[in-house]
Amino acid sequence: MRIATLFLFATGLGLAASAASSLTMGKADMKSAGVLTFGPDGILFAGDPAAGSIFAIDTDDNKATAGVSVDLKAANEKIAALLGTTADQITINDVAVNPVSHKVYFSVTRGKSTDATPVLLRLDAAGKLSELSLDRVKHSKVALPNPGSAESKGRGPSPRMESITDLAYIDGKVYVAGLSNEEFSSSLRAISFPFTGADRGTSVEIFHGAHGRFETAAPVRTFVPYTIAGKPHLLAAYTCTPLVKFSLGDLKEGQKVMGTTIAELGSGNRPLDMIKYSKGGKDYILMSNSARGVMKISVDKIESYDSITKKTDITGVPYETIASLKGVEQLDLYDSKNAIMLIKGEGGALDLKTIALP
């Protein structure tokens, strides 16, 4: 999934120059294309869960342009046609907006069998789709030292394919959610960029109110950075659907950290994407979900909510469901007033739309 990111380019152009100079020309040998997020100077970070790696790719897309409304009807069909196949033979894994150029990037899998290939595409303001070639591109990568096992233990995806469930670039580091092969397999990692290596990460535990128990094996599905009481945090959503806060200062290698559950947003649901935005002087989270629509969550007074420690149903930080938004599968912040959404319509077509922030 695409994740909306808080871009804190702490050292400005100096950081951008350093980041670009750390990349080398060659083939980016991605085994899979997962979640995306942008860093400085048009650098795209792409998760490769099959390989347990994260790629930094120079998109050569760093010229500032004003955002315009972008709409692409039947995006899945047009992407399939560009790749010489049919819509039922591709999967759109994530959508991310370059905050500088406002071009929209897609992470796509072409094929459904063992020979499926990863593809990165972009859409410009004129509505033109093009492939971002991985055969010769400036890039670097970092391998996770302890990704989840590649062996599936049931009908769902293997822990390896959930080793990278979300990404965000924050103040010189790429934050990674997913599963590791540690005893507490749910993990959060902070990897410095330019890449020099990744450590074991932090094992994270939460109390899941709907289940009435502590959990250490459920991965964070999507998260956003947010400052609470002057300190940087991650707001993380899990399946079925607890909302949890983690202090960035607690995320240290080899540590086990308990997150603070501040909301239960309803069981039988999987969060898909989150973005943070401001409107009317207040801060909100917009979260798309598999079964409970798009939620608008007020986070202005988030520090005032107590930790949930007992079995409970919907409670904690309040939200409203945006009735007009249905079938939203991917979500990213387009600009200060709009979001990009990939929306499933009738007949299975996926339409990319620019939607005013509610």
SEKEGU-797795 format. One line per field, with one value per residue (C-alpha): x, y, z. Coordinates in Angstrom, 3 decimals, padded with zeros to 6 digits. Example, Ala and Ser with C-alpha at 12.3 -4.5 7.8 and 13.67 -1.06 7.14 Angstrom:
<rs>
px = c(012.300 | 013.670)
py = c(-004.500 | -001.060)
pz = c(007.800 | 007.140)
</rs>
This chain:
<rs>
px = c(000.000 | 000.864 | 001.354 | 000.984 | 004.247 | 005.282 | 008.293 | 010.774 | 013.715 | 015.781 | 018.849 | 017.143 | 019.148 | 022.196 | 020.280 | 018.850 | 022.304 | 023.718 | 020.798 | 021.131 | 024.907 | 024.491 | 022.734 | 024.472 | 023.417 | 022.402 | 019.568 | 017.242 | 016.689 | 013.362 | 011.631 | 008.302 | 006.750 | 005.046 | 004.362 | 005.775 | 006.712 | 008.706 | 011.809 | 013.830 | 014.552 | 012.146 | 013.634 | 011.067 | 011.304 | 009.776 | 009.282 | 010.306 | 008.815 | 009.694 | 013.382 | 013.009 | 014.579 | 013.830 | 014.906 | 015.654 | 015.110 | 015.972 | 012.856 | 014.560 | 011.303 | 012.225 | 010.861 | 008.202 | 004.805 | 001.423 | -001.058 | -003.951 | -006.927 | -005.876 | -008.494 | -007.941 | -010.985 | -010.437 | -006.820 | -006.325 | -007.429 | -005.186 | -002.215 | -002.828 | -002.991 | 000.307 | 001.882 | 000.420 | -001.955 | -005.477 | -006.793 | -007.308 | -003.568 | -002.308 | -002.467 | -002.057 | -000.229 | 000.158 | -000.260 | 001.990 | 002.147 | 005.461 | 004.921 | 007.250 | 005.954 | 002.509 | 002.957 | 001.249 | 003.249 | 001.915 | 003.413 | 002.124 | 002.508 | 002.155 | 001.034 | -000.484 | 001.898 | 005.483 | 006.786 | 004.918 | 007.058 | 007.220 | 006.553 | 006.659 | 004.561 | 003.826 | 001.019 | 001.612 | -000.769 | -001.773 | -002.997 | -000.111 | 001.000 | 004.611 | 006.819 | 009.713 | 012.350 | 014.230 | 016.824 | 019.068 | 018.289 | 020.131 | 019.254 | 020.390 | 018.881 | 019.025 | 018.223 | 016.345 | 018.466 | 015.520 | 012.464 | 009.532 | 009.748 | 009.056 | 007.139 | 003.359 | 001.678 | -001.905 | -004.147 | -002.941 | 000.288 | 003.597 | 005.228 | 007.852 | 005.233 | 004.213 | 007.776 | 007.129 | 003.543 | 004.103 | 006.842 | 007.356 | 010.320 | 010.802 | 013.734 | 016.470 | 015.127 | 012.865 | 010.420 | 009.264 | 006.369 | 006.009 | 006.878 | 010.316 | 011.551 | 011.993 | 010.010 | 007.741 | 007.352 | 005.491 | 008.194 | 008.950 | 012.322 | 014.104 | 016.673 | 018.961 | 019.129 | 021.462 | 021.435 | 024.333 | 022.434 | 019.388 | 019.308 | 016.969 | 014.361 | 011.995 | 009.517 | 006.133 | 003.226 | -000.291 | -003.452 | -006.258 | -009.495 | -011.828 | -009.955 | -009.380 | -005.725 | -002.151 | -000.771 | 002.787 | 002.349 | -000.125 | 001.680 | 000.938 | -001.105 | -000.678 | 000.707 | 001.382 | 003.788 | 002.200 | 003.553 | 001.883 | 002.687 | 005.752 | 007.186 | 007.229 | 005.024 | 003.614 | -000.136 | -000.579 | -003.663 | -004.015 | -006.483 | -009.785 | -009.168 | -007.101 | -005.437 | -002.151 | 000.468 | 004.219 | 006.828 | 009.667 | 012.076 | 011.147 | 011.966 | 015.433 | 017.188 | 016.433 | 013.933 | 010.381 | 007.925 | 004.283 | 002.189 | -000.676 | -004.048 | -006.139 | -009.095 | -011.000 | -012.620 | -014.616 | -013.892 | -014.160 | -012.173 | -008.740 | -007.283 | -005.856 | -004.320 | -004.002 | -003.146 | -002.835 | -004.100 | -005.255 | -008.489 | -010.085 | -007.197 | -007.672 | -005.815 | -007.412 | -006.543 | -008.357 | -008.300 | -009.669 | -010.830 | -011.833 | -015.237 | -015.962 | -015.576 | -013.445 | -013.078 | -012.305 | -010.611 | -010.068 | -006.609 | -006.409 | -006.704 | -005.286 | -003.071 | -006.181 | -007.340 | -006.435 | -004.876 | -007.383 | -006.520 | -009.771 | -011.914 | -014.164 | -015.918 | -015.836 | -014.376 | -011.617 | -010.714 | -013.964 | -014.471 | -017.078 | -017.618 | -017.628 | -020.729 | -019.868 | -016.575 | -017.024 | -014.686 | -011.488 | -008.609 | -005.612 | -005.199 | -002.517 | -002.287 | -002.188 | -001.814 | -003.030 | -006.640 | -006.974 | -006.304 | -005.715 | -007.921 | -008.070 | -011.750 | -013.320 | -016.457 | -018.976 | -017.615 | -014.329 | -012.842 | -010.454 | -010.760 | -008.085 | -009.705 | -008.712 | -011.049 | -011.352 | -010.339 | -013.486)
py = c(000.000 | 003.578 | 005.315 | 009.124 | 010.379 | 013.333 | 014.645 | 016.205 | 017.076 | 018.276 | 019.453 | 020.562 | 020.490 | 019.069 | 015.939 | 015.600 | 015.827 | 013.287 | 010.925 | 011.037 | 010.569 | 007.359 | 005.629 | 003.666 | 002.966 | -000.574 | -003.061 | -002.928 | -006.664 | -006.496 | -009.818 | -008.221 | -004.742 | -003.832 | -000.635 | 002.724 | 006.028 | 009.069 | 010.575 | 013.666 | 014.793 | 012.410 | 009.261 | 006.468 | 003.806 | 000.480 | -002.551 | -005.921 | -008.367 | -011.499 | -010.600 | -009.020 | -005.817 | -002.131 | -000.280 | 003.423 | 004.441 | 007.737 | 008.594 | 011.635 | 013.379 | 016.329 | 019.424 | 021.183 | 021.537 | 022.592 | 019.795 | 019.463 | 017.147 | 013.668 | 011.131 | 007.837 | 005.707 | 001.940 | 002.390 | -001.354 | -001.966 | 000.784 | -000.477 | -004.018 | -002.822 | -000.962 | -004.183 | -006.293 | -008.318 | -008.222 | -006.648 | -010.011 | -010.681 | -007.656 | -006.518 | -002.884 | -003.167 | 000.497 | 004.065 | 006.964 | 010.638 | 012.407 | 015.512 | 017.584 | 016.819 | 015.480 | 012.555 | 009.371 | 006.146 | 002.594 | -000.585 | -003.463 | -007.221 | -008.559 | -012.174 | -014.480 | -017.448 | -018.054 | -016.089 | -012.899 | -009.794 | -006.493 | -003.268 | 000.415 | 002.879 | 006.588 | 008.841 | 012.461 | 015.423 | 014.865 | 011.370 | 009.550 | 006.246 | 005.126 | 002.430 | 003.307 | 000.939 | -001.081 | -002.387 | 000.658 | 003.079 | 004.772 | 002.865 | 001.265 | -001.392 | -002.656 | -006.204 | -006.889 | -009.241 | -011.173 | -011.073 | -013.389 | -016.953 | -017.661 | -020.793 | -020.367 | -021.884 | -021.624 | -020.293 | -016.725 | -015.132 | -016.304 | -014.251 | -013.268 | -011.520 | -009.559 | -008.659 | -005.150 | -003.991 | -000.223 | 002.412 | 006.068 | 008.410 | 010.619 | 012.930 | 010.896 | 007.433 | 004.917 | 003.435 | -000.083 | -002.113 | -005.862 | -009.324 | -010.569 | -014.006 | -012.851 | -014.426 | -011.349 | -011.276 | -007.956 | -005.345 | -001.709 | -000.670 | 002.644 | 002.434 | 005.398 | 006.709 | 006.688 | 002.958 | 001.392 | -001.576 | -002.542 | -003.786 | -006.307 | -003.653 | -003.356 | -006.079 | -004.532 | -005.757 | -004.357 | -005.015 | -005.799 | -004.746 | -006.532 | -009.799 | -009.122 | -010.197 | -009.117 | -009.724 | -009.927 | -011.681 | -009.364 | -006.844 | -003.155 | -002.793 | 000.935 | 003.885 | 007.610 | 009.855 | 012.301 | 014.603 | 014.155 | 016.527 | 017.727 | 014.244 | 012.272 | 009.180 | 006.653 | 006.104 | 002.499 | 000.530 | -003.236 | -005.732 | -005.833 | -002.650 | -001.254 | 002.150 | 002.286 | 004.933 | 004.302 | 006.858 | 007.015 | 007.382 | 003.895 | 002.135 | 000.766 | -002.309 | -005.538 | -003.926 | -005.113 | -002.230 | -002.078 | 000.258 | 002.293 | 001.268 | 004.429 | 003.238 | 000.172 | 000.992 | -002.200 | -005.896 | -007.881 | -005.264 | -004.672 | -001.152 | -000.492 | 003.003 | 006.097 | 009.735 | 012.662 | 016.117 | 019.431 | 021.259 | 024.205 | 024.393 | 020.790 | 017.556 | 014.395 | 010.878 | 009.484 | 005.698 | 003.369 | -000.073 | -003.399 | -003.616 | -000.360 | 002.262 | 005.387 | 006.763 | 010.366 | 010.303 | 013.463 | 013.446 | 016.983 | 015.805 | 012.342 | 012.620 | 012.809 | 009.245 | 006.557 | 003.262 | 000.469 | -002.499 | -004.490 | -006.407 | -003.917 | -003.082 | 000.273 | 002.890 | 005.455 | 008.137 | 009.019 | 008.785 | 009.301 | 007.201 | 009.157 | 007.732 | 009.118 | 007.212 | 003.522 | 000.904 | 002.872 | 000.403 | 002.771 | 006.235 | 008.922 | 012.632 | 014.582 | 018.105 | 020.102 | 020.016 | 016.742 | 013.025 | 010.469 | 007.385 | 004.132 | 003.187 | -000.107 | 000.420 | -001.689 | -004.602 | -004.580 | -001.508 | 000.499 | 004.251 | 006.688 | 009.890 | 013.180 | 013.729 | 016.826 | 016.079 | 015.790)
pz = c(000.000 | -000.382 | 002.506 | 002.989 | 004.518 | 006.638 | 004.720 | 007.117 | 004.882 | 007.764 | 005.893 | 002.699 | -000.514 | 001.253 | 002.202 | -001.294 | -002.876 | -000.422 | -001.023 | -004.807 | -004.706 | -002.722 | -005.637 | -008.399 | -011.974 | -012.845 | -012.806 | -009.822 | -009.399 | -007.594 | -006.939 | -006.024 | -005.949 | -002.706 | -000.794 | -001.921 | -000.341 | -001.436 | 000.101 | -000.866 | -004.418 | -006.147 | -004.635 | -004.473 | -001.782 | -002.786 | -000.605 | -002.074 | 000.419 | -001.570 | -001.254 | 002.187 | 000.828 | 000.328 | -002.815 | -003.174 | -006.807 | -008.481 | -010.513 | -012.110 | -011.286 | -009.091 | -010.836 | -008.800 | -010.456 | -009.162 | -008.658 | -011.076 | -010.963 | -012.093 | -013.078 | -014.885 | -015.639 | -015.536 | -014.449 | -014.078 | -017.667 | -019.047 | -017.033 | -018.264 | -021.872 | -021.462 | -020.141 | -022.932 | -020.795 | -019.343 | -016.161 | -014.460 | -014.829 | -012.889 | -009.271 | -008.229 | -004.914 | -004.038 | -005.283 | -004.220 | -005.195 | -005.740 | -003.554 | -005.762 | -009.278 | -008.302 | -010.663 | -009.479 | -009.168 | -009.212 | -007.805 | -009.949 | -010.233 | -013.795 | -013.766 | -011.163 | -011.149 | -010.017 | -013.022 | -012.027 | -012.466 | -010.537 | -012.434 | -011.482 | -013.509 | -013.376 | -014.523 | -015.490 | -015.340 | -018.966 | -018.114 | -019.830 | -018.319 | -018.671 | -017.205 | -014.913 | -016.258 | -013.646 | -016.124 | -015.904 | -013.112 | -010.251 | -007.104 | -003.890 | -001.687 | 001.853 | 002.952 | 006.160 | 008.290 | 009.725 | 007.423 | 008.047 | 006.817 | 003.148 | 004.154 | 004.318 | 007.359 | 006.134 | 003.404 | 003.755 | 002.523 | 003.909 | 006.683 | 004.090 | 001.939 | 005.049 | 006.009 | 004.593 | 005.079 | 005.091 | 004.671 | 005.535 | 005.159 | 008.228 | 008.897 | 007.216 | 008.034 | 006.338 | 008.835 | 008.034 | 009.432 | 008.937 | 010.208 | 011.248 | 012.264 | 015.870 | 018.727 | 018.750 | 014.985 | 014.600 | 014.090 | 013.377 | 011.977 | 011.430 | 008.606 | 007.968 | 004.415 | 002.499 | 003.220 | 005.104 | 006.525 | 008.566 | 012.122 | 013.769 | 014.457 | 017.400 | 018.330 | 019.083 | 021.179 | 021.505 | 023.464 | 021.025 | 022.688 | 020.254 | 020.858 | 024.550 | 024.458 | 023.869 | 020.386 | 019.075 | 015.707 | 013.949 | 011.715 | 011.480 | 008.284 | 007.697 | 009.663 | 009.539 | 011.466 | 013.889 | 016.587 | 019.984 | 022.860 | 020.972 | 020.428 | 017.143 | 017.058 | 014.631 | 014.527 | 013.415 | 012.407 | 012.694 | 011.301 | 013.166 | 013.888 | 016.784 | 016.389 | 018.294 | 018.970 | 019.229 | 020.257 | 017.722 | 020.631 | 021.859 | 018.592 | 019.313 | 017.977 | 019.834 | 022.201 | 022.871 | 023.015 | 024.051 | 021.942 | 023.396 | 021.977 | 021.757 | 019.680 | 018.593 | 015.247 | 014.679 | 014.160 | 010.934 | 009.055 | 007.539 | 007.264 | 003.796 | 003.799 | 005.973 | 005.361 | 007.748 | 006.805 | 008.265 | 007.556 | 009.290 | 011.748 | 012.927 | 012.200 | 010.843 | 009.748 | 006.712 | 006.647 | 003.979 | 005.061 | 003.562 | 005.266 | 007.119 | 004.425 | 004.723 | 008.249 | 009.151 | 012.545 | 014.590 | 016.187 | 017.579 | 021.190 | 020.727 | 023.812 | 026.015 | 025.291 | 027.814 | 026.841 | 026.136 | 028.380 | 028.582 | 026.091 | 024.346 | 021.104 | 019.250 | 021.597 | 022.039 | 019.493 | 017.654 | 013.899 | 011.231 | 008.119 | 004.851 | 003.186 | -000.264 | -000.437 | -001.177 | -002.596 | -001.878 | -002.213 | -002.334 | -000.862 | -000.805 | -000.131 | -003.419 | -002.044 | 000.966 | -000.253 | -002.160 | -002.026 | -004.759 | -004.459 | -006.375 | -006.261 | -007.264 | -009.307 | -011.115 | -013.097 | -011.178 | -012.895 | -010.713 | -011.245 | -010.095 | -008.851 | -007.263 | -004.297 | -002.107 | 001.474 | 003.598)
</rs>
